[in-house]
Amino acid sequence: MPALNVTQKLISSHLVQGEMEPGKEIGIKIDQALLQDATGTLVQLELEAMKLDRAKTEVAVQYVDHNLLQTDFKNADDHAFLLSAAQKFGLWYSRAGNGVSHPVHMERFGKPGKTMVGSDSHTPAAGSLGMLAIGTGGLDVAAAIAGQPYFVKMPKVMGVKLTGKLPDWVSAKDVILEMLRRYDVKGGVGKIIEYYGDGLKELSAMDRHVIANMGAELGATTTVFPSDEETKKFLKSQGRGDDWTELLPDKGCTYDLEDEIILDDLVPLIALPTSPGNVVPVSEVAGEEIAQVVIGSSANPGVRDFWVVGEILEGKSVHPKVSLDINPTSRQVIQNLTANKGFEKLIAAGARFHQSGCMGCIGMGQAPASDTISLRTVPRNFPSRSGTEDDRVYLISPETGAASALTGKITDPRDLEKLYGMKYPRYKYPKKEIINTMMLVPPPKEGTEVALKKGPNIKTLPEIEPLESKHRVPVLLKMGDNISTDEILRAGAEVLPFRSNLPEISKFSYSVIDPTFHDRAQETKKEHGGHIVVARENYAQGSSREHAALAPKYLGQVAVIAMSYARIAWQNLVNFGIVPLEFLDIADYDKIEQGDMVSFENLREDVENRNDIRVKVERENGEQFEFLTRHSLSDRQIQILLKGGIINEFKAKLSNQDVDGDGENTVTGNDRHQIK
């Protein structure tokens, strides 16, 4: 037997289709599934459309952590719908206020050696426990819950060796910011990041969560840590010691790519607006005045991350020009902070407390003032994600946040020693945490008779037609590099309440880039039947929210042409019947313009036969030209696209209907894995 790294062990033990050769599509068995409410409403509607009777995974959990502001009936109605769906389809349900999905799942359900998919891009946080956890679109999660394998192109495995020990005032957030400083937001695309080395002894399981969580910002498929003594300590502290199994890399194993981080050399780091990859040392921007500090989110969710802020602020007061906002990540975190006095110290220092949930991270409250600096321990700082159009969000560690909240300006936390004579507070992890499971609702033994509770804001998903061959549609939008899903279909308190109402949420499509897009798309759909958009590199990075594909599809989007795509968004386009085409030459991107009319003569046939796809372009001035594009879809994805998306594909498997119009009842994929 060859020596295997942890990633190879996880994949090989779950491989049901394909070979572990980088770039080739593989299918893996999925043990667990995670849903959150901003994306889970669609997943549950998709399970309904698929006519599922019961979840086939070992564990599936529906969390309510994003849409917690109940300013009217919409979010409350969706919570009721999600509970009824969880009961009907056999999922656990984490009630509103229980906490952010990723740390709660880690505490209560995560197990070393297991696989998981989640309808949230930060699902890889569970890699902190020695899991293979992948964020993906909701349709892929629905298929996994229904018992299907998860398909992905086999990534390269990058081994990152950690050596040494973290200096005072430097923590896990600075480790992942260092990775982003080195590789930016595209450097992890097509890769799984696996950490190993003696430096792991310095990182608790929750420290590893911080790093694995923000591996998503590198564009990585996921992040993997071994399951070792630190993992064992964590599970014991959660009363789940029996769930621990050791999972280590074999001696002599190799990686496709390698890097090393010497922890001793790290300094406090900060990501400047408006990208997680725009990283510099805090000392380079120290002194700039700030107006807000937000502590919490899935990127810094542990008790330690709040406790250290309380210790730094003890006996002091937050600067009068600064709002210090605390988002406790779970009810359990609040109880433990209360027990260790961290909660009391934060209150005394003037911190503002908010609900246990994602909150400010997703723009659900806590929007900063116009044109002011907001320091946040959240994972992303894409434009206007905070809810303020001209926001200036910087990503920081809890230590940097606490130091800056005290001084009213960006402050290197190492300066606290000379400013206040302060020694770095180091957290001692308890052998046993206070455990709270009161707001977790288990699934009933039988859910067949449970009725889905749909309020007036919940709309059934529309039918999507199979892919057609001929199209003559305009280029409705031309974009640049690294367009995020927050720009395609933004989040926030105004938008997310419509997550289960496609006609309404589609009105926000591309609104961050072009507020006129929706109205123009409606007119174009009536006149031409649809549209396309074009972009450069890394189209649709960021969140897994499939609304960024489904809403444009609802408005008639036929195809996207880009130089390259973020992994999740690329699959989401296929899942909803949008063709993800790739430019063969950057000169073609440079030449095509917004407003050009493009024609496809044999799109269906060319997609199916893997031909280069000819794009004919006409301009208002009469100029005409052509160029070639391609796609890089697997045979399985081609069949999904031809049928008009994965829901149609799944219906065909269940009913053996001919949905692609070819007169045959072909079912794609491996017959061993069909739903029985």
C-alpha positions as CSV (number, residue, x, y, z in Angstrom):
1,M,0.0,0.0,0.0
2,P,1.4,3.5,-0.9
3,A,1.8,6.0,1.9
4,L,-1.3,8.3,1.9
5,N,-1.9,11.8,3.2
6,V,-5.1,12.5,5.2
7,T,-7.0,13.8,2.2
8,Q,-6.2,10.7,0.2
9,K,-7.4,8.5,3.0
10,L,-10.7,10.4,3.3
11,I,-11.4,10.3,-0.4
12,S,-10.3,6.7,-1.0
13,S,-12.5,5.5,1.8
14,H,-15.5,7.2,0.2
15,L,-14.8,6.9,-3.5
16,V,-17.6,5.3,-5.5
17,Q,-16.8,6.6,-9.0
18,G,-13.7,7.7,-10.8
19,E,-10.0,7.7,-9.9
20,M,-8.0,10.0,-7.7
21,E,-6.2,11.7,-10.6
22,P,-6.2,15.6,-10.4
23,G,-8.6,17.1,-12.8
24,K,-10.7,14.0,-13.3
25,E,-14.2,13.9,-12.0
26,I,-14.8,11.7,-9.0
27,G,-17.9,10.7,-7.1
28,I,-17.8,10.3,-3.3
29,K,-20.2,8.9,-0.8
30,I,-21.5,11.6,1.6
31,D,-22.1,10.9,5.3
32,Q,-23.4,14.2,6.6
33,A,-25.1,17.3,5.2
34,L,-25.4,20.9,6.5
35,L,-27.9,23.5,5.5
36,Q,-28.4,27.1,6.6
37,D,-31.5,29.1,6.2
38,A,-30.4,31.5,3.5
39,T,-29.7,28.6,1.2
40,G,-31.7,25.8,3.0
41,T,-35.1,27.1,1.9
42,L,-34.2,26.4,-1.7
43,V,-32.7,23.0,-0.7
44,Q,-36.0,22.0,1.0
45,L,-38.0,23.2,-2.0
46,E,-35.7,21.1,-4.1
47,L,-36.2,18.1,-1.9
48,E,-39.9,18.6,-2.4
49,A,-39.5,18.9,-6.2
50,M,-37.5,15.7,-6.1
51,K,-40.3,14.0,-4.2
52,L,-37.9,12.7,-1.5
53,D,-39.4,10.7,1.3
54,R,-36.5,10.6,3.8
55,A,-32.9,11.8,4.1
56,K,-30.4,9.0,3.2
57,T,-27.3,10.6,4.9
58,E,-26.2,9.5,8.4
59,V,-26.8,13.0,9.6
60,A,-28.4,16.1,8.0
61,V,-28.9,19.3,9.9
62,Q,-31.0,22.4,9.0
63,Y,-29.6,25.5,10.8
64,V,-31.2,28.9,11.2
65,D,-28.4,31.3,11.6
66,H,-28.5,33.9,8.8
67,N,-31.9,35.5,8.6
68,L,-32.6,36.2,12.2
69,L,-34.0,39.8,12.0
70,Q,-37.8,39.4,12.1
71,T,-38.9,42.9,10.9
72,D,-42.0,41.4,9.3
73,F,-43.5,37.9,8.6
74,K,-41.1,36.7,6.0
75,N,-38.2,35.3,8.1
76,A,-40.5,34.0,10.7
77,D,-42.6,32.2,8.1
78,D,-39.4,30.7,6.6
79,H,-38.3,29.4,10.0
80,A,-41.7,27.6,10.3
81,F,-41.3,26.2,6.8
82,L,-37.8,24.9,7.5
83,L,-38.9,23.2,10.7
84,S,-41.8,21.5,8.9
85,A,-39.4,20.4,6.1
86,A,-36.8,19.1,8.5
87,Q,-39.5,17.1,10.2
88,K,-40.9,15.8,6.9
89,F,-37.6,14.8,5.3
90,G,-35.8,13.6,8.5
91,L,-33.3,16.4,9.3
92,W,-32.2,17.8,12.7
93,Y,-33.3,21.4,13.1
94,S,-31.2,24.0,14.9
95,R,-33.6,26.8,16.0
96,A,-33.1,30.5,15.5
97,G,-30.8,31.8,18.2
98,N,-29.0,28.5,18.7
99,G,-25.9,29.6,16.8
100,V,-23.9,29.7,13.6
101,S,-24.0,26.4,11.7
102,H,-20.3,25.6,11.5
103,P,-19.2,25.8,15.1
104,V,-22.4,24.2,16.3
105,H,-22.0,21.3,13.9
106,M,-18.4,20.9,14.9
107,E,-19.4,20.7,18.6
108,R,-22.4,18.4,18.2
109,F,-22.2,16.4,15.0
110,G,-18.8,16.5,13.3
111,K,-16.8,13.3,13.3
112,P,-13.2,12.5,12.2
113,G,-13.1,10.4,9.0
114,K,-16.6,11.5,7.7
115,T,-17.5,13.3,4.6
116,M,-19.9,16.2,4.4
117,V,-21.4,18.7,1.9
118,G,-23.0,21.9,3.0
119,S,-25.0,24.6,1.3
120,D,-22.7,27.2,2.7
121,S,-19.3,28.0,1.3
122,H,-17.7,27.9,4.8
123,T,-18.6,24.2,5.3
124,P,-14.9,23.3,5.0
125,A,-14.6,24.6,8.6
126,A,-15.4,21.0,9.7
127,G,-12.1,19.9,8.2
128,S,-10.7,21.0,11.5
129,L,-11.9,17.7,12.9
130,G,-10.3,15.5,10.2
131,M,-13.4,15.5,8.0
132,L,-13.7,16.0,4.2
133,A,-16.2,18.8,4.2
134,I,-17.1,20.7,1.0
135,G,-19.3,23.7,0.5
136,T,-21.4,23.5,-2.6
137,G,-24.7,24.6,-4.2
138,G,-28.0,23.6,-2.6
139,L,-29.0,21.3,-5.5
140,D,-25.8,19.2,-4.9
141,V,-26.6,19.1,-1.2
142,A,-30.2,18.0,-1.9
143,A,-28.9,15.2,-4.2
144,A,-26.5,14.1,-1.4
145,I,-29.4,14.1,1.1
146,A,-31.3,12.0,-1.4
147,G,-28.5,9.4,-1.4
148,Q,-26.5,10.4,-4.5
149,P,-22.7,10.7,-4.5
150,Y,-21.2,14.1,-4.6
151,F,-19.2,14.8,-7.8
152,V,-16.2,17.1,-8.1
153,K,-13.1,17.3,-10.1
154,M,-10.3,15.6,-8.1
155,P,-8.3,18.5,-6.7
156,K,-4.5,18.7,-6.2
157,V,-3.5,18.3,-2.6
158,M,-1.3,21.1,-1.2
159,G,0.5,20.1,1.9
160,V,1.3,23.1,4.2
161,K,3.8,22.2,6.9
162,L,3.4,24.2,10.1
163,T,6.5,24.5,12.4
164,G,7.3,26.5,15.5
165,K,5.0,28.3,17.8
166,L,2.7,31.4,17.5
167,P,4.2,34.5,19.1
168,D,2.3,36.6,21.6
169,W,-0.5,38.7,20.1
170,V,-0.6,36.4,17.0
171,S,-3.4,33.8,16.6
172,A,-5.0,31.4,14.1
173,K,-6.6,34.2,12.1
174,D,-3.1,35.5,11.2
175,V,-2.2,32.0,9.9
176,I,-5.0,32.0,7.3
177,L,-4.4,35.7,6.5
178,E,-0.8,34.7,5.8
179,M,-2.0,32.1,3.4
180,L,-4.2,34.7,1.7
181,R,-1.2,37.1,1.6
182,R,0.7,34.4,-0.3
183,Y,-2.0,33.0,-2.6
184,D,-4.8,35.6,-2.9
185,V,-8.4,34.6,-3.6
186,K,-7.6,32.4,-6.6
187,G,-4.5,30.6,-5.3
188,G,-6.5,27.7,-3.8
189,V,-8.7,27.0,-6.8
190,G,-8.6,23.3,-7.8
191,K,-6.8,22.4,-4.5
192,I,-7.4,20.9,-1.1
193,I,-5.2,22.4,1.5
194,E,-3.9,19.9,4.1
195,Y,-2.0,21.1,7.1
196,Y,0.6,19.0,8.9
197,G,3.7,19.3,11.0
198,D,4.8,19.8,14.6
199,G,3.2,23.3,14.6
200,L,-0.2,21.7,14.8
201,K,0.5,21.0,18.5
202,E,0.1,24.8,19.0
203,L,-3.3,24.9,17.4
204,S,-6.5,23.8,19.2
205,A,-9.3,22.3,17.3
206,M,-11.1,25.6,17.3
207,D,-8.0,27.4,16.0
208,R,-8.0,24.9,13.2
209,H,-11.6,25.8,12.6
210,V,-10.6,29.4,12.0
211,I,-8.0,28.4,9.4
212,A,-10.3,25.8,7.7
213,N,-13.2,28.2,7.5
214,M,-11.4,30.9,5.6
215,G,-9.7,28.4,3.3
216,A,-12.8,29.1,1.3
217,E,-11.5,32.6,0.6
218,L,-8.5,31.0,-1.1
219,G,-10.9,29.4,-3.5
220,A,-9.9,26.0,-2.2
221,T,-12.2,23.0,-2.6
222,T,-11.7,22.4,1.1
223,T,-9.2,22.3,4.0
224,V,-8.2,19.2,5.9
225,F,-6.5,18.7,9.2
226,P,-5.5,15.4,10.8
227,S,-7.5,14.0,13.7
228,D,-5.0,13.9,16.6
229,E,-4.7,14.5,20.3
230,E,-6.0,18.1,20.0
231,T,-9.1,16.7,18.2
232,K,-9.5,14.2,20.9
233,K,-9.3,16.9,23.6
234,F,-12.0,18.9,21.8
235,L,-14.5,16.1,21.4
236,K,-14.0,15.1,25.0
237,S,-14.7,18.7,26.1
238,Q,-18.0,18.4,24.2
239,G,-18.9,15.1,25.9
240,R,-18.3,13.2,22.6
241,G,-15.0,11.5,23.3
242,D,-16.4,8.2,21.9
243,D,-16.7,9.9,18.5
244,W,-12.9,10.4,18.2
245,T,-10.8,8.3,15.9
246,E,-7.2,9.0,15.0
247,L,-6.6,10.0,11.4
248,L,-3.0,10.9,10.6
249,P,-0.9,11.1,7.4
250,D,1.2,8.1,6.7
251,K,5.0,8.4,7.2
252,G,6.6,9.1,3.9
253,C,3.3,10.4,2.2
254,T,3.7,13.1,-0.5
255,Y,1.6,16.1,-1.7
256,D,1.1,17.5,-5.2
257,L,2.2,20.9,-4.0
258,E,4.0,22.0,-0.8
259,D,4.5,25.1,1.3
260,E,5.7,25.8,4.8
261,I,4.7,28.4,7.5
262,I,7.1,29.0,10.3
263,L,4.6,30.1,13.0
264,D,7.3,32.0,15.0
265,D,7.8,34.4,12.0
266,L,4.1,35.5,11.8
267,V,3.0,39.0,12.7
268,P,-0.5,40.5,13.2
269,L,-2.0,40.8,9.7
270,I,-5.0,42.6,8.2
271,A,-7.0,42.3,4.9
272,L,-7.8,45.7,3.4
273,P,-10.9,46.5,1.4
274,T,-12.3,45.0,-0.7
275,S,-10.9,41.5,-0.8
276,P,-9.8,38.9,1.7
277,G,-6.6,38.5,-0.3
278,N,-5.5,42.1,0.1
279,V,-3.4,41.4,3.1
280,V,-0.6,43.5,4.8
281,P,0.9,43.6,8.3
282,V,-1.3,45.6,10.7
283,S,1.7,47.9,11.4
284,E,1.6,49.2,7.8
285,V,-1.9,50.8,8.3
286,A,-1.8,51.5,12.0
287,G,-3.1,54.9,13.0
288,E,-6.1,55.1,10.7
289,E,-9.3,56.1,12.6
290,I,-12.0,53.5,12.9
291,A,-15.7,53.6,13.8
292,Q,-16.6,50.0,14.4
293,V,-15.2,46.6,15.5
294,V,-17.2,43.4,15.0
295,I,-16.1,40.3,16.9
296,G,-17.6,36.9,16.0
297,S,-18.8,35.0,12.9
298,S,-17.9,31.5,11.7
299,A,-14.4,32.7,11.1
300,N,-13.6,33.4,14.8
301,P,-16.4,31.5,16.6
302,G,-14.7,30.0,19.7
303,V,-15.0,30.9,23.3
304,R,-11.3,31.9,23.2
305,D,-11.9,34.4,20.5
306,F,-14.4,36.4,22.7
307,W,-12.6,35.7,26.0
308,V,-9.3,37.2,24.7
309,V,-11.1,40.4,23.8
310,G,-12.7,40.6,27.2
311,E,-9.3,40.1,28.9
312,I,-7.7,42.9,26.8
313,L,-10.6,45.2,27.7
314,E,-10.8,44.4,31.4
315,G,-10.9,47.5,33.5
316,K,-10.9,49.7,30.4
317,S,-13.5,51.3,28.1
318,V,-14.1,51.1,24.4
319,H,-13.1,54.3,22.6
320,P,-16.1,56.7,22.5
321,K,-16.0,56.9,18.7
322,V,-16.1,53.1,18.3
323,S,-19.0,50.7,18.3
324,L,-17.8,47.3,19.6
325,D,-20.3,44.8,18.3
326,I,-20.2,41.2,19.7
327,N,-21.9,38.4,17.8
328,P,-21.7,35.4,20.1
329,T,-21.6,32.4,17.8
330,S,-23.8,30.1,19.8
331,R,-26.0,29.9,22.9
332,Q,-23.4,27.5,24.3
333,V,-20.6,30.1,23.8
334,I,-22.7,32.6,25.8
335,Q,-23.1,30.2,28.7
336,N,-19.3,29.4,28.7
337,L,-18.4,33.1,28.5
338,T,-20.7,33.8,31.4
339,A,-19.1,31.1,33.4
340,N,-15.5,32.4,32.8
341,K,-16.4,36.1,33.3
342,G,-15.6,37.0,29.7
343,F,-19.2,38.1,29.1
344,E,-19.1,40.4,32.2
345,K,-15.8,42.0,31.1
346,L,-17.2,42.8,27.6
347,I,-20.3,44.3,29.0
348,A,-18.4,46.5,31.5
349,A,-16.1,47.7,28.7
350,G,-19.1,49.0,26.6
351,A,-19.6,46.2,24.1
352,R,-22.9,45.9,22.2
353,F,-24.4,42.3,22.1
354,H,-26.4,40.8,19.3
355,Q,-28.1,37.5,18.5
356,S,-26.2,34.2,18.2
357,G,-25.9,34.0,14.5
358,C,-24.1,35.3,11.4
359,M,-25.6,38.8,11.7
360,G,-23.1,41.5,10.5
361,C,-21.0,39.0,8.6
362,I,-23.8,38.6,6.0
363,G,-25.1,42.1,6.3
364,M,-27.9,41.2,8.6
365,G,-27.7,44.2,10.9
366,Q,-24.7,46.1,12.2
367,A,-24.1,48.0,9.0
368,P,-21.3,50.6,9.5
369,A,-21.6,54.3,9.0
370,S,-20.9,55.7,5.6
371,D,-17.3,56.0,4.5
372,T,-15.9,54.8,7.8
373,I,-13.6,51.9,8.7
374,S,-15.1,48.8,10.2
375,L,-12.7,46.1,11.5
376,R,-14.3,42.7,11.5
377,T,-13.3,39.1,12.4
378,V,-15.6,37.9,9.6
379,P,-14.3,35.9,6.6
380,R,-15.2,38.4,3.8
381,N,-15.1,42.1,2.9
382,F,-16.6,42.2,-0.6
383,P,-18.0,45.5,-1.6
384,S,-21.2,46.5,0.3
385,R,-21.6,43.0,1.9
386,S,-21.9,44.8,5.2
387,G,-25.1,46.6,4.1
388,T,-23.4,50.0,3.5
389,E,-22.7,50.9,-0.1
390,D,-19.4,52.7,0.5
391,D,-18.2,50.4,3.3
392,R,-14.5,50.1,4.2
393,V,-14.3,46.7,5.9
394,Y,-11.0,45.3,7.1
395,L,-10.5,41.7,8.2
396,I,-8.7,41.2,11.5
397,S,-7.9,38.9,14.4
398,P,-9.7,39.3,17.8
399,E,-6.5,40.6,19.2
400,T,-6.2,43.4,16.6
401,G,-9.9,44.1,17.0
402,A,-9.6,44.5,20.8
403,A,-6.5,46.7,20.6
404,S,-8.2,49.0,18.0
405,A,-11.4,49.2,19.9
406,L,-9.5,50.6,22.8
407,T,-7.5,53.2,20.9
408,G,-10.0,54.3,18.3
409,K,-7.6,53.6,15.4
410,I,-6.1,50.6,13.7
411,T,-3.6,49.3,16.3
412,D,-1.0,46.5,16.2
413,P,-1.9,44.5,19.3
414,R,1.8,44.1,20.1
415,D,1.7,47.8,21.0
416,L,-0.5,47.1,24.0
417,E,2.5,46.1,26.0
418,K,4.0,49.6,25.8
419,L,0.7,51.4,25.8
420,Y,-0.8,49.7,28.8
421,G,2.0,47.4,30.2
422,M,-0.2,44.5,29.2
423,K,0.9,40.9,28.9
424,Y,-0.7,38.7,26.3
425,P,-3.6,36.7,27.8
426,R,-3.5,33.0,26.9
427,Y,-6.7,31.0,27.1
428,K,-6.7,27.7,29.0
429,Y,-9.1,25.3,27.4
430,P,-11.4,23.6,30.0
431,K,-11.5,19.8,30.0
432,K,-15.3,20.0,29.9
433,E,-17.4,22.9,28.4
434,I,-20.9,23.7,29.4
435,I,-23.0,21.9,26.8
436,N,-26.4,23.2,25.5
437,T,-28.5,21.1,23.2
438,M,-31.9,22.5,24.2
439,M,-32.5,24.2,20.8
440,L,-31.7,21.2,18.6
441,V,-34.8,19.5,17.5
442,P,-34.3,15.8,16.4
443,P,-36.1,14.4,13.4
444,P,-39.2,12.2,14.0
445,K,-39.0,8.5,13.2
446,E,-41.6,9.0,10.5
447,G,-42.3,12.3,8.6
448,T,-44.5,11.1,5.7
449,E,-47.6,12.8,7.2
450,V,-45.9,16.1,8.0
451,A,-47.3,18.9,5.9
452,L,-44.9,21.6,4.6
453,K,-45.9,24.9,6.1
454,K,-45.6,27.6,3.4
455,G,-46.3,31.2,4.1
456,P,-47.2,33.7,1.4
457,N,-43.6,34.6,0.7
458,I,-42.6,31.0,-0.1
459,K,-43.0,30.2,-3.8
460,T,-42.6,26.8,-5.5
461,L,-39.7,26.6,-7.8
462,P,-40.5,27.1,-11.5
463,E,-40.0,24.4,-14.2
464,I,-36.8,24.8,-16.3
465,E,-36.9,23.8,-19.9
466,P,-34.3,21.5,-21.5
467,L,-31.4,23.3,-23.3
468,E,-32.3,24.6,-26.7
469,S,-29.9,24.9,-29.7
470,K,-30.7,28.3,-31.2
471,H,-30.4,31.6,-29.4
472,R,-30.0,35.2,-30.4
473,V,-29.6,37.2,-27.2
474,P,-27.8,40.4,-26.1
475,V,-24.7,40.7,-23.8
476,L,-26.5,42.4,-20.9
477,L,-23.4,42.9,-18.7
478,K,-19.7,42.9,-19.1
479,M,-17.6,42.4,-15.9
480,G,-14.0,42.1,-14.8
481,D,-12.0,39.7,-12.5
482,N,-13.1,38.1,-9.2
483,I,-16.8,39.1,-9.4
484,S,-18.3,37.7,-6.2
485,T,-21.7,36.2,-5.6
486,D,-22.3,39.2,-3.3
487,E,-22.2,41.3,-6.4
488,I,-24.3,39.0,-8.5
489,L,-27.0,38.5,-5.9
490,R,-26.2,40.4,-2.7
491,A,-27.2,39.3,0.8
492,G,-28.3,41.6,3.7
493,A,-31.4,42.4,5.6
494,E,-33.2,43.9,2.6
495,V,-32.6,41.0,0.2
496,L,-32.3,37.7,2.1
497,P,-35.9,37.6,3.4
498,F,-36.9,36.9,-0.3
499,R,-34.6,33.8,-0.5
500,S,-37.7,31.6,-0.9
501,N,-39.4,34.0,-3.3
502,L,-37.7,33.8,-6.7
503,P,-39.6,36.6,-8.5
504,E,-38.8,39.1,-5.7
505,I,-35.2,38.2,-5.1
506,S,-34.4,38.2,-8.8
507,K,-35.0,42.0,-8.7
508,F,-31.6,42.3,-6.9
509,S,-29.7,40.4,-9.6
510,Y,-26.3,42.2,-10.3
511,S,-27.7,45.3,-8.5
512,V,-24.4,46.0,-6.9
513,I,-22.8,46.3,-10.3
514,D,-25.7,47.7,-12.3
515,P,-29.0,48.7,-10.6
516,T,-30.8,48.7,-14.0
517,F,-30.0,45.1,-14.7
518,H,-33.3,43.6,-13.6
519,D,-35.5,45.9,-15.6
520,R,-33.2,45.5,-18.7
521,A,-33.3,41.7,-18.3
522,Q,-37.1,41.6,-18.1
523,E,-37.3,43.6,-21.3
524,T,-34.7,41.4,-23.0
525,K,-36.5,38.2,-21.9
526,K,-39.7,39.4,-23.5
527,E,-38.0,40.6,-26.7
528,H,-35.3,38.0,-27.2
529,G,-36.0,35.2,-24.8
530,G,-33.0,35.8,-22.6
531,H,-29.4,37.2,-22.3
532,I,-25.8,36.3,-21.6
533,V,-23.2,38.0,-19.4
534,V,-19.4,38.0,-19.8
535,A,-16.6,38.2,-17.2
536,R,-12.8,37.6,-16.9
537,E,-11.1,35.4,-14.3
538,N,-12.7,33.7,-11.2
539,Y,-16.3,34.5,-12.0
540,A,-18.7,34.2,-9.0
541,Q,-16.2,33.7,-6.2
542,G,-17.4,33.6,-2.6
543,S,-20.7,32.4,-1.2
544,S,-22.3,29.1,-2.3
545,R,-25.7,30.8,-2.6
546,E,-27.3,29.3,-5.7
547,H,-29.6,32.3,-6.0
548,A,-26.7,33.8,-7.9
549,A,-27.4,31.3,-10.7
550,L,-31.1,30.7,-10.1
551,A,-32.2,34.4,-10.1
552,P,-30.4,35.2,-13.4
553,K,-31.8,32.0,-14.9
554,Y,-35.3,33.2,-13.9
555,L,-34.5,36.4,-15.8
556,G,-33.5,34.4,-18.9
557,Q,-29.8,33.9,-18.6
558,V,-28.7,31.4,-21.3
559,A,-25.0,31.4,-20.7
560,V,-22.0,33.0,-19.1
561,I,-18.7,33.4,-21.0
562,A,-15.7,33.9,-18.7
563,M,-12.0,33.2,-18.7
564,S,-12.5,31.0,-15.5
565,Y,-15.0,30.2,-12.8
566,A,-15.1,29.7,-9.1
567,R,-15.8,26.0,-8.4
568,I,-19.2,26.2,-6.6
569,A,-20.7,28.8,-8.9
570,W,-19.5,26.9,-12.0
571,Q,-21.5,23.8,-10.8
572,N,-24.5,26.0,-9.8
573,L,-24.8,27.3,-13.3
574,V,-24.9,23.8,-14.7
575,N,-27.4,22.7,-12.0
576,F,-29.8,25.4,-13.2
577,G,-29.3,24.9,-16.9
578,I,-27.0,27.9,-17.6
579,V,-24.1,27.1,-19.9
580,P,-20.7,28.1,-18.4
581,L,-18.6,28.8,-21.5
582,E,-14.9,29.7,-21.5
583,F,-13.1,32.2,-23.7
584,L,-10.2,30.6,-25.7
585,D,-8.4,33.9,-26.1
586,I,-8.3,37.0,-23.8
587,A,-8.5,39.1,-27.0
588,D,-12.1,37.8,-27.5
589,Y,-13.0,39.1,-24.0
590,D,-11.4,42.4,-24.8
591,K,-13.4,42.8,-28.1
592,I,-16.9,41.8,-27.0
593,E,-18.9,44.6,-25.5
594,Q,-22.0,45.1,-23.4
595,G,-25.0,45.5,-25.8
596,D,-23.6,43.3,-28.5
597,M,-26.0,40.7,-29.9
598,V,-24.7,37.1,-29.8
599,S,-26.0,34.1,-31.6
600,F,-25.6,30.3,-31.0
601,E,-26.7,28.1,-33.9
602,N,-26.1,24.6,-32.5
603,L,-25.6,25.2,-28.8
604,R,-27.2,21.9,-27.6
605,E,-25.4,19.7,-30.1
606,D,-22.0,21.4,-29.5
607,V,-22.3,21.1,-25.8
608,E,-23.2,17.4,-26.1
609,N,-20.5,16.6,-28.6
610,R,-17.8,18.7,-26.9
611,N,-17.3,20.8,-29.9
612,D,-15.8,24.3,-29.7
613,I,-18.9,26.6,-29.5
614,R,-19.1,29.3,-32.1
615,V,-20.3,32.7,-30.9
616,K,-21.5,35.1,-33.6
617,V,-21.5,38.7,-32.6
618,E,-23.5,41.6,-34.2
619,R,-23.2,45.3,-33.2
620,E,-25.7,48.1,-33.6
621,N,-23.3,49.7,-36.1
622,G,-23.5,46.6,-38.4
623,E,-20.1,45.3,-37.4
624,Q,-20.0,41.5,-37.2
625,F,-17.3,39.0,-36.0
626,E,-17.1,35.5,-34.5
627,F,-15.0,33.7,-31.9
628,L,-14.9,30.2,-30.4
629,T,-15.5,29.2,-26.8
630,R,-15.4,25.8,-25.0
631,H,-16.8,24.1,-21.9
632,S,-15.0,21.8,-19.5
633,L,-18.0,19.8,-18.3
634,S,-18.0,16.1,-17.5
635,D,-20.3,13.6,-19.2
636,R,-22.5,13.7,-16.2
637,Q,-22.7,17.5,-16.2
638,I,-23.5,17.5,-19.9
639,Q,-26.5,15.3,-19.4
640,I,-27.7,17.5,-16.5
641,L,-27.3,20.6,-18.6
642,L,-29.2,19.1,-21.6
643,K,-32.1,18.3,-19.4
644,G,-32.3,21.8,-18.0
645,G,-30.7,21.2,-14.6
646,I,-30.3,18.7,-11.9
647,I,-33.9,18.7,-10.6
648,N,-35.0,17.5,-14.0
649,E,-32.2,15.0,-14.0
650,F,-33.3,13.7,-10.6
651,K,-37.0,13.5,-11.6
652,A,-35.9,11.4,-14.5
653,K,-34.1,9.0,-12.2
654,L,-37.2,8.7,-10.0
655,S,-39.8,8.4,-12.7
656,N,-37.7,7.2,-15.7
657,Q,-39.2,9.9,-17.8
658,D,-37.7,11.3,-21.0
659,V,-37.1,14.9,-20.0
660,D,-34.4,15.7,-22.5
661,G,-36.5,15.1,-25.6
662,D,-34.3,12.4,-27.2
663,G,-36.9,9.6,-27.0
664,E,-34.9,7.6,-24.5
665,N,-35.2,7.0,-20.8
666,T,-31.4,7.1,-20.1
667,V,-30.3,7.6,-16.5
668,T,-26.8,9.0,-16.1
669,G,-24.3,8.1,-13.5
670,N,-23.5,4.8,-11.8
671,D,-26.6,2.6,-11.5
672,R,-25.4,1.3,-8.1
673,H,-26.2,4.7,-6.6
674,Q,-29.7,5.3,-7.9
675,I,-32.4,6.0,-5.3
676,K,-34.2,2.8,-4.4
